[in-house]
Every structure is written in C-alpha cells, then in structure tokens.
C-alpha cells in the first residue's frame, strides 16, 4: 500500500517501548553514556489515488539517542537474600540505573522516500513491538519508506542507591512542666510593632533585592 501511495499524512504517534543501555565513559570518572532506542507506533493516512478516500495504516518508527550524564562512583558489592532460593544474589551497585520519562511525541512532518538498500531493522525489533502487529516483520520488503519527523520531550536520569544518615534519639519523658504565660493577650499585642511595610506595595528595586 505504501508503494502505491502518492501522499502521506501523520495522524498519531505513540511510544511503545524504549531500550536503555548504560556504559561507563572512558577517561571520565563518574560519567556514563546512556544509549536510548525509541520504538514508536505511527498511524498514517495514505492516499494512493486522487479524489479517493485516504486509507489508514500503522507502522513502526525507530529513533536512537545518546546522552552523557554524571552518575558518580560506587565501590561496594551488594548482596541480597532471595525468597525463592537459599542462596544470596549479587547486585552490581557500581553502575547507576537509567530512568527515562517521555510523553507521546508530536508528529511534525511525514514524507515518502526510496527504501534504503540495506534495511536490517526487522531483526532488531523487540518481541513486544512485533506482538502489536500480530507477527513479525521478517521478509517484509518494499520500494518506498516513510520518514516522519517527531518532536520528542524526555527527561533522562541516572539513579544510584546511597546511604542516608538520619540521627535517632531515645524517647525521653520531660521532667519539667511547661509554664503557661499569665500575661494579658491584649498587653502582648501592644508590644508587637505595627507592620507598616505590609500596607505599601514594594518598589521595583526592592523586588529585585528580594529575588
């Protein structure tokens, strides 16, 4: 259907999966590279014949991105008990964990072009993406491909387990009784200075000073 289309329009884009990989950056202590591979489900509207109703098709788009973040260092080995096994499991706590937050992207444009000669994308698609199309993409070939331009907003973080020192104190019973004030509340109010500045709007230079 794509090979016969004369125009294309993007209708909807959805992020279906993201693969994250964390590797230490050589010669830069504490820095890690985060490799991200985004998999999008793209809904397109194709027109193959003029003056005919457009047809809706769904496909997969892939985008790769790499960032370098500071994740500090860790020199300890962490062991934890396994409920289903008597052995203890070892957790590599020296490498931080990458976390990604992403919203559904904005489709900016879509265009048709000749399909590249070497297209090995099908073998790299994860199973969860192929299941959305009730099968796989092996053996799928065509003469045209659709390229979409997306606006993507993401937040990438590196997380690491750290120790937090919280002071703890024993419970103690107070040995002194609080003395209630016997002063007249009206007399106490008389001692409070009148807040004159609260009744006048601040000047521009005062606002800059408060910042």
C-alpha positions as CSV (number, residue, x, y, z in Angstrom):
1,X,0.0,0.0,0.0
2,X,2.9,2.4,0.8
3,X,4.5,1.7,-2.6
4,X,1.3,2.8,-4.4
5,X,0.7,5.9,-2.2
6,X,1.1,9.4,-3.7
7,X,0.8,11.4,-0.4
8,X,1.0,10.7,3.3
9,X,-0.1,12.4,6.5
10,X,0.7,11.5,10.0
11,X,-2.3,11.1,12.3
12,X,-1.0,9.7,15.6
13,X,2.3,8.7,17.3
14,X,2.7,6.5,20.4
15,X,5.8,5.5,22.3
16,X,5.5,1.7,22.7
17,X,9.0,0.8,24.1
18,X,12.4,2.2,24.9
19,X,15.6,0.2,25.3
20,X,18.2,1.8,27.7
21,X,21.9,0.9,28.0
22,X,24.4,2.4,30.4
23,X,28.1,2.3,29.9
24,X,31.0,4.0,31.7
25,X,32.7,6.7,29.7
26,X,36.5,6.0,29.5
27,X,38.9,8.6,31.0
28,X,35.9,10.5,32.6
29,X,35.4,9.2,36.1
30,X,31.8,9.2,37.3
31,X,30.3,9.9,33.8
32,X,28.2,7.4,32.0
33,X,26.7,7.3,28.5
34,X,23.0,6.4,28.2
35,X,22.1,4.9,24.8
36,X,18.4,5.0,24.1
37,X,16.4,3.3,21.3
38,X,12.8,4.5,20.9
39,X,10.2,2.4,19.2
40,X,7.1,4.3,18.0
41,X,3.8,3.1,16.7
42,X,2.9,5.6,13.9
43,X,-0.6,5.9,12.4
44,X,-0.6,7.3,8.9
45,X,-3.2,8.3,6.4
46,X,-2.2,7.3,2.8
47,X,-3.7,8.5,-0.5
48,X,-3.0,6.1,-3.4
49,X,-5.5,7.5,-5.9
50,X,-6.5,11.1,-6.4
51,X,-10.1,12.0,-5.4
52,X,-10.4,8.9,-3.2
53,X,-10.7,8.5,0.5
54,X,-7.4,8.1,2.4
55,X,-6.5,4.8,3.9
56,X,-5.2,4.4,7.5
57,X,-2.2,2.2,8.1
58,X,0.0,1.6,11.1
59,X,3.8,1.2,11.2
60,X,6.9,1.3,13.3
61,X,9.4,4.1,13.6
62,X,12.8,3.8,15.4
63,X,14.9,6.6,16.8
64,X,18.3,6.4,18.6
65,X,19.6,8.9,21.1
66,X,22.7,9.1,23.3
67,X,23.4,11.4,26.3
68,X,26.3,11.6,28.8
69,X,25.4,12.1,32.4
70,X,27.2,12.2,35.7
71,X,26.4,9.2,38.0
72,X,29.2,9.3,40.5
73,X,31.1,6.1,41.6
74,X,30.5,3.1,43.7
75,X,33.0,0.7,45.2
76,X,30.9,-1.7,47.2
77,X,29.3,-5.1,46.4
78,X,25.7,-5.6,47.4
79,X,24.2,-9.0,48.3
80,X,20.6,-9.7,49.0
81,X,18.6,-12.8,50.1
82,X,16.4,-14.5,47.6
83,X,13.0,-15.6,48.8
84,X,12.7,-18.4,46.3
85,X,16.3,-19.7,46.9
86,X,18.5,-20.2,49.9
87,X,21.4,-18.5,48.1
88,X,22.2,-14.9,48.1
89,X,22.1,-12.9,44.9
90,X,24.7,-10.3,44.0
91,X,23.7,-6.9,42.7
92,X,26.0,-4.8,40.7
93,X,25.6,-1.5,42.6
94,X,28.6,0.2,40.9
95,X,26.7,1.0,37.7
96,X,23.8,3.5,38.1
97,X,20.4,2.8,36.7
98,X,19.0,4.9,33.9
99,X,15.4,6.2,34.1
100,X,13.6,7.8,31.2
101,X,10.3,9.8,31.3
102,X,8.7,10.6,27.9
103,X,5.4,11.9,26.7
104,X,3.8,10.9,23.4
105,X,5.7,12.9,20.7
106,X,4.3,15.4,18.2
107,X,4.4,14.5,14.6
108,X,5.8,17.4,12.7
109,X,6.0,16.0,9.2
110,X,5.9,12.9,7.1
111,X,7.4,12.2,3.7
112,X,7.9,9.3,1.3
113,X,11.3,8.3,0.0
114,X,13.0,5.4,-1.7
115,X,13.6,2.5,0.7
116,X,17.3,2.1,1.6
117,X,19.2,-0.9,0.1
118,X,20.3,-2.3,3.5
119,X,17.4,-2.4,5.9
120,X,18.0,-4.7,8.8
121,X,15.5,-3.1,11.1
122,X,13.2,-6.1,11.2
123,X,15.6,-8.3,13.1
124,X,16.2,-5.6,15.8
125,X,12.5,-5.1,16.7
126,X,11.7,-6.4,20.2
127,X,9.0,-9.0,20.6
128,X,6.6,-6.7,22.4
129,X,6.6,-4.4,19.3
130,X,6.0,-7.3,16.9
131,X,3.1,-8.5,19.0
132,X,1.3,-5.3,18.4
133,X,1.2,-6.3,14.8
134,X,0.3,-9.9,15.4
135,X,3.5,-11.3,13.9
136,X,7.0,-10.1,12.9
137,X,8.5,-8.1,10.1
138,X,10.7,-10.8,8.6
139,X,10.5,-11.0,4.9
140,X,8.8,-7.6,4.6
141,X,10.2,-5.6,1.7
142,X,9.1,-2.6,-0.4
143,X,10.4,0.1,-2.7
144,X,9.3,3.1,-0.6
145,X,9.7,4.1,3.0
146,X,8.0,6.8,5.1
147,X,10.2,9.1,7.2
148,X,8.5,11.0,10.0
149,X,9.9,14.0,11.9
150,X,8.9,13.9,15.6
151,X,9.1,16.4,18.4
152,X,10.1,14.5,21.5
153,X,10.2,15.7,25.1
154,X,12.2,13.5,27.5
155,X,13.8,13.6,30.9
156,X,16.8,11.2,31.4
157,X,18.1,10.5,34.9
158,X,20.8,8.3,36.5
159,X,19.8,6.7,39.8
160,X,22.1,5.2,42.4
161,X,21.4,3.7,45.8
162,X,23.1,5.8,48.5
163,X,23.1,5.7,52.3
164,X,21.4,8.4,54.2
165,X,22.4,9.2,57.8
166,X,19.4,10.0,60.0
167,X,20.0,10.8,63.7
168,X,17.9,8.8,66.1
169,X,17.2,9.7,69.7
170,X,15.8,7.7,72.5
171,X,12.3,8.6,73.8
172,X,12.5,10.7,77.0
173,X,9.8,11.9,79.3
174,X,10.0,15.6,80.1
175,X,11.0,16.3,83.7
176,X,9.8,19.9,83.7
177,X,6.4,21.3,83.4
178,X,5.7,23.9,80.8
179,X,4.8,27.2,82.4
180,X,1.8,28.8,80.8
181,X,2.1,32.6,80.4
182,X,-0.3,34.6,82.5
183,X,0.3,37.8,80.6
184,X,-2.7,39.6,79.2
185,X,-3.0,38.9,75.5
186,X,-4.0,42.5,74.8
187,X,-0.8,43.7,76.5
188,X,1.2,41.2,74.5
189,X,-0.4,42.5,71.3
190,X,0.6,46.0,72.2
191,X,4.2,45.0,72.2
192,X,4.1,43.9,68.5
193,X,5.4,46.5,66.1
194,X,3.0,47.8,63.6
195,X,3.8,46.2,60.1
196,X,3.8,49.4,58.1
197,X,5.6,47.9,55.1
198,X,2.9,45.4,54.6
199,X,0.4,48.2,53.6
200,X,2.6,49.7,50.9
201,X,3.5,48.0,47.6
202,X,7.2,47.3,47.3
203,X,9.2,49.4,44.8
204,X,11.0,48.0,41.8
205,X,14.4,48.0,43.4
206,X,13.0,46.3,46.5
207,X,11.6,43.5,44.3
208,X,15.0,42.9,42.7
209,X,16.6,42.8,46.1
210,X,14.1,40.1,47.3
211,X,15.0,37.9,44.3
